[in-house]
């Protein structure tokens, strides 16, 4: 599975789930079960590599504004959700500026959006169903131990408002 196929699968399941991350995860497992185990592992490698790339201070700050708080676990689930939003949103947030999420996200409901925990397990679940065994090590570089970039004080709302003015305006109503 190449990168284009990875994103097609992400997009197709997101659209079919009408943006609901839990439904998207279920659909993703169903789609992955149609593939051979090696392709499922390829999908897992693409997902995990993007998940690791998104371990950045600026994205954590954006998640903090969007979700009105984001501890370690919440940020982990946010990164899975961000991948589930598709290539345009994911790459826009990573290569542009996470503040651009204010423009890239059409609708955002903090009750269901931002938490893609189940998306992070979809490939593992499919692999286990296909093979009866736990997925092996993916053979990709390990996740960084600390977020990339300049550290942010995630508790300083003034600094977050200054750093993410569009997100702050749209989601905090300031």
N, C-alpha and C positions, 0 to 999 in steps of 0.2 A: 504494500500500500504506500503510495507516495503522498506528498503533502496535499496535492489537489484532491485526491480521493478522501483524505482525512477530513478536509474542510467541507467537502460535499456531504459527507455523512453527518457531520455536526450540523450543517445548515438544514439538511432535510429533516432531521429529527427535531430540531428546534421549531421549524415551521409546522410540522405535523403536530407537535405538542402545544402549539399556539403560545410558545414562550414559557410554559410551565416547566421549571427545571426537573421536578420529580418525574413528570410524564416523559420529558425528554430523555432522562436516564433510562427509563423502562423501554422506550422505543429504541434507544441506542443499543441496549443489550439484545433486543430482538433482531436488530440489523446485524450486529456483530456475530450472532449465532448462525447467520447465513454464510459466514466466511470460514475459511480454514484457520486453524489455530495460529499459524505463522502470521497471517494477515491481522489477526486480533492482537498479536504481540506488536506488530508494526504500528497499529493504531495506538496501543498503549505507549509506545516509545514517543510517538508524535505528541500525545497528550502530556506525558510526563516532562518532555523537553520544554514545552510551552509553560507548563505549570512552574517549572524551575525558573524560566526566564522572567516570569511575572513576580518573582520574589524581590520586589523593589520597594524602597521607602515611599517613592512618589505614588505608587499604586496603593500602598497601604493607607496613605493619607487620603486618597480619593475614596477608598472603601470606608474610611472613618466618617467622611462627610456623608456619603450616600446612605450608610447604614446606621448613622447616629451612634457610632461606636464600633470598634473592630479589634477584639483580642486576637491572639494567635490562631485559634481555631476558626473564628469568624473570617479572618483574612485568608486562611487556607481554603475555606469553602467559597469565598468570594473569587479566588483565582480560578477555581474549577468552573464557577458560574461564568466568569469572564470568557473563558475558552468556549463555553457553550453558546455564547452570543455570536460566534462566528468570526471569520477572519477579519472582516472590515472593522468591527468593534475592537477585537483583541489587538490587532496590529495598530489601529489608530491610537489606542490607549498606550501601547508600548513605544511606538516610534514617534508619535506626535507628542502629546502631552496628556496625562491622565485627566486634566481639566476638560479636555475635549469630549469626555464621556457625557458632559452636559448636552452636547450637540448630537452625539452618536446614539444615545439611548432615546428611542421614541417614547416609550412608556416605561416607568419604573415604579413598581409597587414593593415597598420595603417588606411587606408581609410575605411575599413569595420570591421576589427577585433578590439576587445577591448571594443566595445560598445554593451552591451547586454541589454539595457534598456527594450526593449519589452519582453525579457524573464522573467523579473521580474514581469510583469503584466499578463502573460499567464494564470496562475491558477485563478486569480481574474476574468479575462474575461470569462474563461470557466464556472466558478461557476455561474457567473451572467447570462450567456446564459442558463445554465441548470435550474436555480431556479427562475430567475427573481428578485433575491435579491442580495444585496452586501454580500460578504463573511463575516462571523462573525470573531470575534477575534480568533486567532489560538491557544491561550492558551500556548504559549511558552514564555520562558524568554525574556524580552525586549533586544533590541540591546544595546551594551555598549555605553556610552556617549562619550567615547574617544577611539581611536584605542588601541588595546592591544600591548604590547611590548615597546621597547625603541624608543622614539621619534626620527625622522629623520628630518634634514633640507632639505626639498624637493626642495629647490632652490639652494643648494650647489652641483653643478655638479661634483666637485672633490670628495666630500664625496660619492655621488651616484656611481661614477665610481669605487671607492675603495670598496664600499659595494656590488656592483653587477658587478663584472668584466666580467663575461661571457655575461650577457645581454648588458652591455655597449659595449663590443667588437662587438657583433653580430648586434646590432640595432643602435648603434651610430657610428660605424666604427672607433672607437678610436684605 
